[in-house]
Amino acid sequence: MVKLPKPKHKYGYPESQVKEIIKKLGISEAKFNKAFGINTCSVSKTGEIIMYPCDVERALYNLGHELGRYHPWD
């Protein structure tokens, strides 16, 4: 079973990690960002945006990708 990698930050996926993931999946940043929509994010101590795992999974779900997962609270 293919899974998303473990987030590199305790709160979720740093933006740099998300860019690596979607590149490997063949998804453009524009398509991912549109599917991600407007969501609450965290910011690391270094100023990098951290995306919560449920929001990343939901964006992939919205794109119809097998690694996506529906989260009803979004």
KESEDREN-171202 format. One record per atom (N, C-alpha, C): residue in one letter; residue number from 1; x, z, y; atom name. Coordinates in Angstrom, 3 decimals. Each point is the difference from the previous one (the first is absolute). Layout:
# KESEDREN-171202
<pt><resn>A</resn><resi>NUM</resi><X>X</X><Z>Z</Z><Y>Y</Y><name>CA</name></pt>
...
END
This chain:
# KESEDREN-171202
<pt><resn>M</resn><resi>1</resi><X>0.842</X><Z>0.000</Z><Y>-1.196</Y><name>N</name></pt>
<pt><resn>M</resn><resi>1</resi><X>-0.842</X><Z>0.000</Z><Y>1.196</Y><name>CA</name></pt>
<pt><resn>M</resn><resi>1</resi><X>0.881</X><Z>0.000</Z><Y>1.252</Y><name>C</name></pt>
<pt><resn>V</resn><resi>2</resi><X>-0.257</X><Z>-0.910</Z><Y>0.889</Y><name>N</name></pt>
<pt><resn>V</resn><resi>2</resi><X>0.750</X><Z>-0.109</Z><Y>1.252</Y><name>CA</name></pt>
<pt><resn>V</resn><resi>2</resi><X>-0.591</X><Z>0.976</Z><Y>1.012</Y><name>C</name></pt>
<pt><resn>K</resn><resi>3</resi><X>0.875</X><Z>0.717</Z><Y>0.704</Y><name>N</name></pt>
<pt><resn>K</resn><resi>3</resi><X>-0.443</X><Z>0.972</Z><Y>0.994</Y><name>CA</name></pt>
<pt><resn>K</resn><resi>3</resi><X>0.777</X><Z>-0.195</Z><Y>1.289</Y><name>C</name></pt>
<pt><resn>L</resn><resi>4</resi><X>-0.557</X><Z>0.535</Z><Y>1.056</Y><name>N</name></pt>
<pt><resn>L</resn><resi>4</resi><X>0.738</X><Z>0.042</Z><Y>1.248</Y><name>CA</name></pt>
<pt><resn>L</resn><resi>4</resi><X>1.156</X><Z>0.980</Z><Y>-0.159</Y><name>C</name></pt>
<pt><resn>P</resn><resi>5</resi><X>1.105</X><Z>-0.225</Z><Y>0.706</Y><name>N</name></pt>
<pt><resn>P</resn><resi>5</resi><X>1.103</X><Z>0.955</Z><Y>-0.080</Y><name>CA</name></pt>
<pt><resn>P</resn><resi>5</resi><X>-0.394</X><Z>1.329</Z><Y>0.641</Y><name>C</name></pt>
<pt><resn>K</resn><resi>6</resi><X>0.739</X><Z>1.015</Z><Y>-0.332</Y><name>N</name></pt>
<pt><resn>K</resn><resi>6</resi><X>-0.229</X><Z>1.322</Z><Y>0.596</Y><name>CA</name></pt>
<pt><resn>K</resn><resi>6</resi><X>0.340</X><Z>-0.080</Z><Y>1.487</Y><name>C</name></pt>
<pt><resn>P</resn><resi>7</resi><X>-0.844</X><Z>0.574</Z><Y>0.852</Y><name>N</name></pt>
<pt><resn>P</resn><resi>7</resi><X>0.306</X><Z>-0.001</Z><Y>1.431</Y><name>CA</name></pt>
<pt><resn>P</resn><resi>7</resi><X>1.323</X><Z>0.711</Z><Y>0.287</Y><name>C</name></pt>
<pt><resn>K</resn><resi>8</resi><X>0.752</X><Z>-0.523</Z><Y>0.958</Y><name>N</name></pt>
<pt><resn>K</resn><resi>8</resi><X>1.297</X><Z>0.575</Z><Y>0.354</Y><name>CA</name></pt>
<pt><resn>K</resn><resi>8</resi><X>-0.117</X><Z>1.204</Z><Y>0.939</Y><name>C</name></pt>
<pt><resn>H</resn><resi>9</resi><X>-1.168</X><Z>0.224</Z><Y>0.556</Y><name>N</name></pt>
<pt><resn>H</resn><resi>9</resi><X>-0.219</X><Z>1.128</Z><Y>0.914</Y><name>CA</name></pt>
<pt><resn>H</resn><resi>9</resi><X>-1.047</X><Z>0.910</Z><Y>-0.612</Y><name>C</name></pt>
<pt><resn>K</resn><resi>10</resi><X>0.061</X><Z>1.270</Z><Y>0.318</Y><name>N</name></pt>
<pt><resn>K</resn><resi>10</resi><X>-0.950</X><Z>0.954</Z><Y>-0.604</Y><name>CA</name></pt>
<pt><resn>K</resn><resi>10</resi><X>-1.452</X><Z>-0.272</Z><Y>0.387</Y><name>C</name></pt>
<pt><resn>Y</resn><resi>11</resi><X>-0.229</X><Z>-0.698</Z><Y>1.112</Y><name>N</name></pt>
<pt><resn>Y</resn><resi>11</resi><X>-1.369</X><Z>-0.299</Z><Y>0.414</Y><name>CA</name></pt>
<pt><resn>Y</resn><resi>11</resi><X>-0.471</X><Z>-1.391</Z><Y>-0.393</Y><name>C</name></pt>
<pt><resn>G</resn><resi>12</resi><X>0.917</X><Z>-0.849</Z><Y>-0.444</Y><name>N</name></pt>
<pt><resn>G</resn><resi>12</resi><X>-0.425</X><Z>-1.338</Z><Y>-0.381</Y><name>CA</name></pt>
<pt><resn>G</resn><resi>12</resi><X>1.111</X><Z>-1.025</Z><Y>0.095</Y><name>C</name></pt>
<pt><resn>Y</resn><resi>13</resi><X>-0.415</X><Z>-1.231</Z><Y>0.260</Y><name>N</name></pt>
<pt><resn>Y</resn><resi>13</resi><X>0.918</X><Z>-1.131</Z><Y>0.020</Y><name>CA</name></pt>
<pt><resn>Y</resn><resi>13</resi><X>0.505</X><Z>-0.286</Z><Y>1.414</Y><name>C</name></pt>
<pt><resn>P</resn><resi>14</resi><X>1.307</X><Z>0.109</Z><Y>0.229</Y><name>N</name></pt>
<pt><resn>P</resn><resi>14</resi><X>0.536</X><Z>-0.425</Z><Y>1.292</Y><name>CA</name></pt>
<pt><resn>P</resn><resi>14</resi><X>-0.261</X><Z>-1.496</Z><Y>0.196</Y><name>C</name></pt>
<pt><resn>E</resn><resi>15</resi><X>-0.142</X><Z>-0.399</Z><Y>1.229</Y><name>N</name></pt>
<pt><resn>E</resn><resi>15</resi><X>-0.293</X><Z>-1.408</Z><Y>0.291</Y><name>CA</name></pt>
<pt><resn>E</resn><resi>15</resi><X>1.036</X><Z>-0.930</Z><Y>-0.636</Y><name>C</name></pt>
<pt><resn>S</resn><resi>16</resi><X>1.262</X><Z>0.408</Z><Y>-0.005</Y><name>N</name></pt>
<pt><resn>S</resn><resi>16</resi><X>1.048</X><Z>-0.832</Z><Y>-0.604</Y><name>CA</name></pt>
<pt><resn>S</resn><resi>16</resi><X>-0.239</X><Z>-0.186</Z><Y>-1.498</Y><name>C</name></pt>
<pt><resn>Q</resn><resi>17</resi><X>-0.498</X><Z>1.038</Z><Y>-0.676</Y><name>N</name></pt>
<pt><resn>Q</resn><resi>17</resi><X>-0.286</X><Z>-0.106</Z><Y>-1.431</Y><name>CA</name></pt>
<pt><resn>Q</resn><resi>17</resi><X>-1.211</X><Z>-0.899</Z><Y>-0.242</Y><name>C</name></pt>
<pt><resn>V</resn><resi>18</resi><X>-1.005</X><Z>0.112</Z><Y>0.853</Y><name>N</name></pt>
<pt><resn>V</resn><resi>18</resi><X>-1.184</X><Z>-0.863</Z><Y>-0.128</Y><name>CA</name></pt>
<pt><resn>V</resn><resi>18</resi><X>0.405</X><Z>-1.464</Z><Y>0.160</Y><name>C</name></pt>
<pt><resn>K</resn><resi>19</resi><X>0.888</X><Z>-0.273</Z><Y>0.948</Y><name>N</name></pt>
<pt><resn>K</resn><resi>19</resi><X>0.463</X><Z>-1.378</Z><Y>0.200</Y><name>CA</name></pt>
<pt><resn>K</resn><resi>19</resi><X>0.709</X><Z>-0.521</Z><Y>-1.246</Y><name>C</name></pt>
<pt><resn>E</resn><resi>20</resi><X>0.790</X><Z>0.850</Z><Y>-0.651</Y><name>N</name></pt>
<pt><resn>E</resn><resi>20</resi><X>0.669</X><Z>-0.397</Z><Y>-1.250</Y><name>CA</name></pt>
<pt><resn>E</resn><resi>20</resi><X>-1.026</X><Z>-0.291</Z><Y>-1.092</Y><name>C</name></pt>
<pt><resn>I</resn><resi>21</resi><X>-0.989</X><Z>0.866</Z><Y>-0.122</Y><name>N</name></pt>
<pt><resn>I</resn><resi>21</resi><X>-1.029</X><Z>-0.137</Z><Y>-1.031</Y><name>CA</name></pt>
<pt><resn>I</resn><resi>21</resi><X>-0.779</X><Z>-1.298</Z><Y>0.172</Y><name>C</name></pt>
<pt><resn>I</resn><resi>22</resi><X>-0.490</X><Z>-0.243</Z><Y>1.213</Y><name>N</name></pt>
<pt><resn>I</resn><resi>22</resi><X>-0.834</X><Z>-1.193</Z><Y>0.185</Y><name>CA</name></pt>
<pt><resn>I</resn><resi>22</resi><X>0.831</X><Z>-1.272</Z><Y>-0.120</Y><name>C</name></pt>
<pt><resn>K</resn><resi>23</resi><X>1.273</X><Z>0.065</Z><Y>0.359</Y><name>N</name></pt>
<pt><resn>K</resn><resi>23</resi><X>0.861</X><Z>-1.165</Z><Y>-0.179</Y><name>CA</name></pt>
<pt><resn>K</resn><resi>23</resi><X>0.125</X><Z>-0.334</Z><Y>-1.484</Y><name>C</name></pt>
<pt><resn>K</resn><resi>24</resi><X>0.208</X><Z>1.028</Z><Y>-0.839</Y><name>N</name></pt>
<pt><resn>K</resn><resi>24</resi><X>0.101</X><Z>-0.205</Z><Y>-1.450</Y><name>CA</name></pt>
<pt><resn>K</resn><resi>24</resi><X>-1.311</X><Z>-0.527</Z><Y>-0.581</Y><name>C</name></pt>
<pt><resn>L</resn><resi>25</resi><X>-1.114</X><Z>0.393</Z><Y>0.616</Y><name>N</name></pt>
<pt><resn>L</resn><resi>25</resi><X>-1.310</X><Z>-0.423</Z><Y>-0.489</Y><name>CA</name></pt>
<pt><resn>L</resn><resi>25</resi><X>-0.422</X><Z>-1.357</Z><Y>0.563</Y><name>C</name></pt>
<pt><resn>G</resn><resi>26</resi><X>0.788</X><Z>-0.545</Z><Y>0.915</Y><name>N</name></pt>
<pt><resn>G</resn><resi>26</resi><X>-0.335</X><Z>-1.296</Z><Y>0.589</Y><name>CA</name></pt>
<pt><resn>G</resn><resi>26</resi><X>-1.133</X><Z>0.059</Z><Y>1.004</Y><name>C</name></pt>
<pt><resn>I</resn><resi>27</resi><X>-0.140</X><Z>1.136</Z><Y>0.665</Y><name>N</name></pt>
<pt><resn>I</resn><resi>27</resi><X>-1.061</X><Z>0.184</Z><Y>0.998</Y><name>CA</name></pt>
<pt><resn>I</resn><resi>27</resi><X>0.640</X><Z>0.008</Z><Y>1.383</Y><name>C</name></pt>
<pt><resn>S</resn><resi>28</resi><X>-0.540</X><Z>-0.771</Z><Y>0.908</Y><name>N</name></pt>
<pt><resn>S</resn><resi>28</resi><X>0.550</X><Z>-0.036</Z><Y>1.356</Y><name>CA</name></pt>
<pt><resn>S</resn><resi>28</resi><X>-0.359</X><Z>1.292</Z><Y>0.736</Y><name>C</name></pt>
<pt><resn>E</resn><resi>29</resi><X>0.829</X><Z>0.343</Z><Y>0.974</Y><name>N</name></pt>
<pt><resn>E</resn><resi>29</resi><X>-0.278</X><Z>1.184</Z><Y>0.810</Y><name>CA</name></pt>
<pt><resn>E</resn><resi>29</resi><X>-1.320</X><Z>-0.138</Z><Y>0.735</Y><name>C</name></pt>
<pt><resn>A</resn><resi>30</resi><X>-0.282</X><Z>-1.197</Z><Y>0.470</Y><name>N</name></pt>
<pt><resn>A</resn><resi>30</resi><X>-1.249</X><Z>-0.233</Z><Y>0.733</Y><name>CA</name></pt>
<pt><resn>A</resn><resi>30</resi><X>-1.218</X><Z>0.272</Z><Y>-0.883</Y><name>C</name></pt>
<pt><resn>K</resn><resi>31</resi><X>0.026</X><Z>-0.505</Z><Y>-1.236</Y><name>N</name></pt>
<pt><resn>K</resn><resi>31</resi><X>-1.131</X><Z>0.223</Z><Y>-0.918</Y><name>CA</name></pt>
<pt><resn>K</resn><resi>31</resi><X>-0.121</X><Z>1.478</Z><Y>-0.358</Y><name>C</name></pt>
<pt><resn>F</resn><resi>32</resi><X>1.153</X><Z>0.646</Z><Y>-0.283</Y><name>N</name></pt>
<pt><resn>F</resn><resi>32</resi><X>-0.050</X><Z>1.419</Z><Y>-0.347</Y><name>CA</name></pt>
<pt><resn>F</resn><resi>32</resi><X>-0.535</X><Z>0.817</Z><Y>1.180</Y><name>C</name></pt>
<pt><resn>N</resn><resi>33</resi><X>0.503</X><Z>-0.264</Z><Y>1.193</Y><name>N</name></pt>
<pt><resn>N</resn><resi>33</resi><X>-0.433</X><Z>0.774</Z><Y>1.172</Y><name>CA</name></pt>
<pt><resn>N</resn><resi>33</resi><X>-1.484</X><Z>-0.165</Z><Y>0.269</Y><name>C</name></pt>
<pt><resn>K</resn><resi>34</resi><X>-0.515</X><Z>-1.202</Z><Y>-0.205</Y><name>N</name></pt>
<pt><resn>K</resn><resi>34</resi><X>-1.441</X><Z>-0.226</Z><Y>0.192</Y><name>CA</name></pt>
<pt><resn>K</resn><resi>34</resi><X>-0.798</X><Z>0.795</Z><Y>-1.037</Y><name>C</name></pt>
<pt><resn>A</resn><resi>35</resi><X>0.463</X><Z>-0.005</Z><Y>-1.252</Y><name>N</name></pt>
<pt><resn>A</resn><resi>35</resi><X>-0.691</X><Z>0.751</Z><Y>-1.059</Y><name>CA</name></pt>
<pt><resn>A</resn><resi>35</resi><X>0.148</X><Z>1.507</Z><Y>0.208</Y><name>C</name></pt>
<pt><resn>F</resn><resi>36</resi><X>1.142</X><Z>0.426</Z><Y>0.531</Y><name>N</name></pt>
<pt><resn>F</resn><resi>36</resi><X>0.252</X><Z>1.421</Z><Y>0.252</Y><name>CA</name></pt>
<pt><resn>F</resn><resi>36</resi><X>-0.927</X><Z>0.519</Z><Y>1.092</Y><name>C</name></pt>
<pt><resn>G</resn><resi>37</resi><X>-0.234</X><Z>-0.826</Z><Y>0.989</Y><name>N</name></pt>
<pt><resn>G</resn><resi>37</resi><X>-0.919</X><Z>0.365</Z><Y>1.067</Y><name>CA</name></pt>
<pt><resn>G</resn><resi>37</resi><X>0.538</X><Z>1.093</Z><Y>0.901</Y><name>C</name></pt>
<pt><resn>I</resn><resi>38</resi><X>-0.904</X><Z>0.764</Z><Y>0.534</Y><name>N</name></pt>
<pt><resn>I</resn><resi>38</resi><X>0.355</X><Z>1.108</Z><Y>0.887</Y><name>CA</name></pt>
<pt><resn>I</resn><resi>38</resi><X>-0.133</X><Z>1.279</Z><Y>-0.806</Y><name>C</name></pt>
<pt><resn>N</resn><resi>39</resi><X>1.120</X><Z>0.645</Z><Y>-0.252</Y><name>N</name></pt>
<pt><resn>N</resn><resi>39</resi><X>0.025</X><Z>1.228</Z><Y>-0.784</Y><name>CA</name></pt>
<pt><resn>N</resn><resi>39</resi><X>0.908</X><Z>1.019</Z><Y>0.657</Y><name>C</name></pt>
<pt><resn>T</resn><resi>40</resi><X>-0.232</X><Z>1.241</Z><Y>-0.331</Y><name>N</name></pt>
<pt><resn>T</resn><resi>40</resi><X>0.877</X><Z>1.067</Z><Y>0.463</Y><name>CA</name></pt>
<pt><resn>T</resn><resi>40</resi><X>1.310</X><Z>-0.098</Z><Y>-0.761</Y><name>C</name></pt>
<pt><resn>C</resn><resi>41</resi><X>1.101</X><Z>0.144</Z><Y>0.693</Y><name>N</name></pt>
<pt><resn>C</resn><resi>41</resi><X>1.322</X><Z>-0.016</Z><Y>-0.616</Y><name>CA</name></pt>
<pt><resn>C</resn><resi>41</resi><X>0.754</X><Z>1.230</Z><Y>0.465</Y><name>C</name></pt>
<pt><resn>S</resn><resi>42</resi><X>1.069</X><Z>0.279</Z><Y>-0.673</Y><name>N</name></pt>
<pt><resn>S</resn><resi>42</resi><X>0.900</X><Z>1.074</Z><Y>0.391</Y><name>CA</name></pt>
<pt><resn>S</resn><resi>42</resi><X>1.251</X><Z>-0.641</Z><Y>0.586</Y><name>C</name></pt>
<pt><resn>V</resn><resi>43</resi><X>0.834</X><Z>0.799</Z><Y>0.633</Y><name>N</name></pt>
<pt><resn>V</resn><resi>43</resi><X>1.259</X><Z>-0.494</Z><Y>0.544</Y><name>CA</name></pt>
<pt><resn>V</resn><resi>43</resi><X>1.102</X><Z>0.941</Z><Y>-0.476</Y><name>C</name></pt>
<pt><resn>S</resn><resi>44</resi><X>1.074</X><Z>-0.588</Z><Y>-0.536</Y><name>N</name></pt>
<pt><resn>S</resn><resi>44</resi><X>1.116</X><Z>0.816</Z><Y>-0.493</Y><name>CA</name></pt>
<pt><resn>S</resn><resi>44</resi><X>0.794</X><Z>0.572</Z><Y>1.176</Y><name>C</name></pt>
<pt><resn>K</resn><resi>45</resi><X>0.905</X><Z>0.894</Z><Y>-0.300</Y><name>N</name></pt>
<pt><resn>K</resn><resi>45</resi><X>0.853</X><Z>0.591</Z><Y>1.033</Y><name>CA</name></pt>
<pt><resn>K</resn><resi>45</resi><X>0.877</X><Z>-1.037</Z><Y>0.683</Y><name>C</name></pt>
<pt><resn>T</resn><resi>46</resi><X>0.261</X><Z>-1.121</Z><Y>-0.696</Y><name>N</name></pt>
<pt><resn>T</resn><resi>46</resi><X>0.816</X><Z>-1.069</Z><Y>0.581</Y><name>CA</name></pt>
<pt><resn>T</resn><resi>46</resi><X>-0.856</X><Z>-1.014</Z><Y>0.765</Y><name>C</name></pt>
<pt><resn>G</resn><resi>47</resi><X>-1.315</X><Z>0.198</Z><Y>0.010</Y><name>N</name></pt>
<pt><resn>G</resn><resi>47</resi><X>-0.898</X><Z>-0.874</Z><Y>0.742</Y><name>CA</name></pt>
<pt><resn>G</resn><resi>47</resi><X>-0.600</X><Z>-1.143</Z><Y>-0.796</Y><name>C</name></pt>
<pt><resn>E</resn><resi>48</resi><X>0.262</X><Z>-0.035</Z><Y>-1.316</Y><name>N</name></pt>
<pt><resn>E</resn><resi>48</resi><X>-0.560</X><Z>-1.072</Z><Y>-0.827</Y><name>CA</name></pt>
<pt><resn>E</resn><resi>48</resi><X>-1.440</X><Z>0.327</Z><Y>-0.380</Y><name>C</name></pt>
<pt><resn>I</resn><resi>49</resi><X>-0.846</X><Z>-1.017</Z><Y>0.039</Y><name>N</name></pt>
<pt><resn>I</resn><resi>49</resi><X>-1.401</X><Z>0.161</Z><Y>-0.390</Y><name>CA</name></pt>
<pt><resn>I</resn><resi>49</resi><X>-0.073</X><Z>0.237</Z><Y>-1.503</Y><name>C</name></pt>
<pt><resn>I</resn><resi>50</resi><X>-0.810</X><Z>0.969</Z><Y>-0.413</Y><name>N</name></pt>
<pt><resn>I</resn><resi>50</resi><X>-0.227</X><Z>0.319</Z><Y>-1.409</Y><name>CA</name></pt>
<pt><resn>I</resn><resi>50</resi><X>-1.462</X><Z>-0.302</Z><Y>-0.312</Y><name>C</name></pt>
<pt><resn>M</resn><resi>51</resi><X>-0.222</X><Z>-0.861</Z><Y>-0.975</Y><name>N</name></pt>
<pt><resn>M</resn><resi>51</resi><X>-1.359</X><Z>-0.375</Z><Y>-0.391</Y><name>CA</name></pt>
<pt><resn>M</resn><resi>51</resi><X>-0.415</X><Z>0.802</Z><Y>-1.229</Y><name>C</name></pt>
<pt><resn>Y</resn><resi>52</resi><X>-1.153</X><Z>0.612</Z><Y>0.065</Y><name>N</name></pt>
<pt><resn>Y</resn><resi>52</resi><X>-0.480</X><Z>0.812</Z><Y>-1.116</Y><name>CA</name></pt>
<pt><resn>Y</resn><resi>52</resi><X>-0.250</X><Z>-0.879</Z><Y>-1.225</Y><name>C</name></pt>
<pt><resn>P</resn><resi>53</resi><X>0.353</X><Z>0.497</Z><Y>-1.184</Y><name>N</name></pt>
<pt><resn>P</resn><resi>53</resi><X>-0.165</X><Z>-0.797</Z><Y>-1.227</Y><name>CA</name></pt>
<pt><resn>P</resn><resi>53</resi><X>-1.414</X><Z>-0.547</Z><Y>-0.205</Y><name>C</name></pt>
<pt><resn>C</resn><resi>54</resi><X>-1.017</X><Z>0.809</Z><Y>0.287</Y><name>N</name></pt>
<pt><resn>C</resn><resi>54</resi><X>-1.375</X><Z>-0.476</Z><Y>-0.205</Y><name>CA</name></pt>
<pt><resn>C</resn><resi>54</resi><X>-0.311</X><Z>-1.201</Z><Y>0.886</Y><name>C</name></pt>
<pt><resn>D</resn><resi>55</resi><X>0.576</X><Z>-0.032</Z><Y>1.206</Y><name>N</name></pt>
<pt><resn>D</resn><resi>55</resi><X>-0.255</X><Z>-1.120</Z><Y>0.905</Y><name>CA</name></pt>
<pt><resn>D</resn><resi>55</resi><X>0.731</X><Z>-1.266</Z><Y>-0.445</Y><name>C</name></pt>
<pt><resn>V</resn><resi>56</resi><X>1.202</X><Z>0.165</Z><Y>-0.535</Y><name>N</name></pt>
<pt><resn>V</resn><resi>56</resi><X>0.742</X><Z>-1.148</Z><Y>-0.531</Y><name>CA</name></pt>
<pt><resn>V</resn><resi>56</resi><X>-0.745</X><Z>-0.560</Z><Y>-1.217</Y><name>C</name></pt>
<pt><resn>E</resn><resi>57</resi><X>-0.450</X><Z>0.888</Z><Y>-0.894</Y><name>N</name></pt>
<pt><resn>E</resn><resi>57</resi><X>-0.748</X><Z>-0.435</Z><Y>-1.184</Y><name>CA</name></pt>
<pt><resn>E</resn><resi>57</resi><X>-1.288</X><Z>-0.701</Z><Y>0.410</Y><name>C</name></pt>
<pt><resn>R</resn><resi>58</resi><X>-0.666</X><Z>0.522</Z><Y>1.000</Y><name>N</name></pt>
<pt><resn>R</resn><resi>58</resi><X>-1.266</X><Z>-0.600</Z><Y>0.455</Y><name>CA</name></pt>
<pt><resn>R</resn><resi>58</resi><X>0.249</X><Z>-1.387</Z><Y>0.600</Y><name>C</name></pt>
<pt><resn>A</resn><resi>59</resi><X>1.071</X><Z>-0.158</Z><Y>0.756</Y><name>N</name></pt>
<pt><resn>A</resn><resi>59</resi><X>0.320</X><Z>-1.311</Z><Y>0.566</Y><name>CA</name></pt>
<pt><resn>A</resn><resi>59</resi><X>0.257</X><Z>-1.012</Z><Y>-1.115</Y><name>C</name></pt>
<pt><resn>L</resn><resi>60</resi><X>0.743</X><Z>0.406</Z><Y>-1.012</Y><name>N</name></pt>
<pt><resn>L</resn><resi>60</resi><X>0.257</X><Z>-0.900</Z><Y>-1.127</Y><name>CA</name></pt>
<pt><resn>L</resn><resi>60</resi><X>-1.298</X><Z>-0.317</Z><Y>-0.737</Y><name>C</name></pt>
<pt><resn>Y</resn><resi>61</resi><X>-0.889</X><Z>0.979</Z><Y>-0.123</Y><name>N</name></pt>
<pt><resn>Y</resn><resi>61</resi><X>-1.313</X><Z>-0.217</Z><Y>-0.608</Y><name>CA</name></pt>
<pt><resn>Y</resn><resi>61</resi><X>-0.780</X><Z>-1.038</Z><Y>0.817</Y><name>C</name></pt>
<pt><resn>N</resn><resi>62</resi><X>0.025</X><Z>0.166</Z><Y>1.325</Y><name>N</name></pt>
<pt><resn>N</resn><resi>62</resi><X>-0.719</X><Z>-0.938</Z><Y>0.877</Y><name>CA</name></pt>
<pt><resn>N</resn><resi>62</resi><X>0.542</X><Z>-1.421</Z><Y>-0.132</Y><name>C</name></pt>
<pt><resn>L</resn><resi>63</resi><X>1.270</X><Z>-0.117</Z><Y>-0.362</Y><name>N</name></pt>
<pt><resn>L</resn><resi>63</resi><X>0.620</X><Z>-1.313</Z><Y>-0.201</Y><name>CA</name></pt>
<pt><resn>L</resn><resi>63</resi><X>-0.234</X><Z>-0.538</Z><Y>-1.412</Y><name>C</name></pt>
<pt><resn>G</resn><resi>64</resi><X>-0.635</X><Z>0.793</Z><Y>-0.847</Y><name>N</name></pt>
<pt><resn>G</resn><resi>64</resi><X>-0.276</X><Z>-0.428</Z><Y>-1.364</Y><name>CA</name></pt>
<pt><resn>G</resn><resi>64</resi><X>1.201</X><Z>0.108</Z><Y>-0.918</Y><name>C</name></pt>
<pt><resn>H</resn><resi>65</resi><X>0.982</X><Z>0.801</Z><Y>0.373</Y><name>N</name></pt>
<pt><resn>H</resn><resi>65</resi><X>1.202</X><Z>0.138</Z><Y>-0.818</Y><name>CA</name></pt>
<pt><resn>H</resn><resi>65</resi><X>-0.218</X><Z>1.051</Z><Y>-1.083</Y><name>C</name></pt>
<pt><resn>E</resn><resi>66</resi><X>0.583</X><Z>-0.244</Z><Y>-1.181</Y><name>N</name></pt>
<pt><resn>E</resn><resi>66</resi><X>-0.173</X><Z>0.906</Z><Y>-1.138</Y><name>CA</name></pt>
<pt><resn>E</resn><resi>66</resi><X>0.556</X><Z>1.406</Z><Y>0.248</Y><name>C</name></pt>
<pt><resn>L</resn><resi>67</resi><X>0.936</X><Z>0.162</Z><Y>0.921</Y><name>N</name></pt>
<pt><resn>L</resn><resi>67</resi><X>0.546</X><Z>1.322</Z><Y>0.298</Y><name>CA</name></pt>
<pt><resn>L</resn><resi>67</resi><X>-0.870</X><Z>0.778</Z><Y>0.982</Y><name>C</name></pt>
<pt><resn>G</resn><resi>68</resi><X>-1.031</X><Z>-0.665</Z><Y>0.501</Y><name>N</name></pt>
<pt><resn>G</resn><resi>68</resi><X>-0.900</X><Z>0.652</Z><Y>0.940</Y><name>CA</name></pt>
<pt><resn>G</resn><resi>68</resi><X>-0.939</X><Z>0.962</Z><Y>-0.695</Y><name>C</name></pt>
<pt><resn>R</resn><resi>69</resi><X>-0.515</X><Z>0.902</Z><Y>0.798</Y><name>N</name></pt>
<pt><resn>R</resn><resi>69</resi><X>-0.946</X><Z>0.989</Z><Y>-0.518</Y><name>CA</name></pt>
<pt><resn>R</resn><resi>69</resi><X>-0.999</X><Z>0.316</Z><Y>1.102</Y><name>C</name></pt>
<pt><resn>Y</resn><resi>70</resi><X>-1.249</X><Z>0.055</Z><Y>-0.380</Y><name>N</name></pt>
<pt><resn>Y</resn><resi>70</resi><X>-1.053</X><Z>0.302</Z><Y>0.969</Y><name>CA</name></pt>
<pt><resn>Y</resn><resi>70</resi><X>-0.036</X><Z>1.506</Z><Y>0.275</Y><name>C</name></pt>
<pt><resn>H</resn><resi>71</resi><X>-0.033</X><Z>0.351</Z><Y>1.257</Y><name>N</name></pt>
<pt><resn>H</resn><resi>71</resi><X>-0.160</X><Z>1.396</Z><Y>0.425</Y><name>CA</name></pt>
<pt><resn>H</resn><resi>71</resi><X>-1.221</X><Z>0.057</Z><Y>0.914</Y><name>C</name></pt>
<pt><resn>P</resn><resi>72</resi><X>-1.074</X><Z>0.630</Z><Y>-0.435</Y><name>N</name></pt>
<pt><resn>P</resn><resi>72</resi><X>-1.252</X><Z>-0.031</Z><Y>0.754</Y><name>CA</name></pt>
<pt><resn>P</resn><resi>72</resi><X>0.038</X><Z>0.713</Z><Y>1.353</Y><name>C</name></pt>
<pt><resn>W</resn><resi>73</resi><X>0.968</X><Z>0.869</Z><Y>0.235</Y><name>N</name></pt>
<pt><resn>W</resn><resi>73</resi><X>0.021</X><Z>0.733</Z><Y>1.267</Y><name>CA</name></pt>
<pt><resn>W</resn><resi>73</resi><X>0.619</X><Z>-0.788</Z><Y>1.129</Y><name>C</name></pt>
<pt><resn>D</resn><resi>74</resi><X>0.508</X><Z>-1.193</Z><Y>-0.286</Y><name>N</name></pt>
<pt><resn>D</resn><resi>74</resi><X>0.577</X><Z>-0.803</Z><Y>1.081</Y><name>CA</name></pt>
<pt><resn>D</resn><resi>74</resi><X>-1.074</X><Z>-0.600</Z><Y>0.860</Y><name>C</name></pt>
END
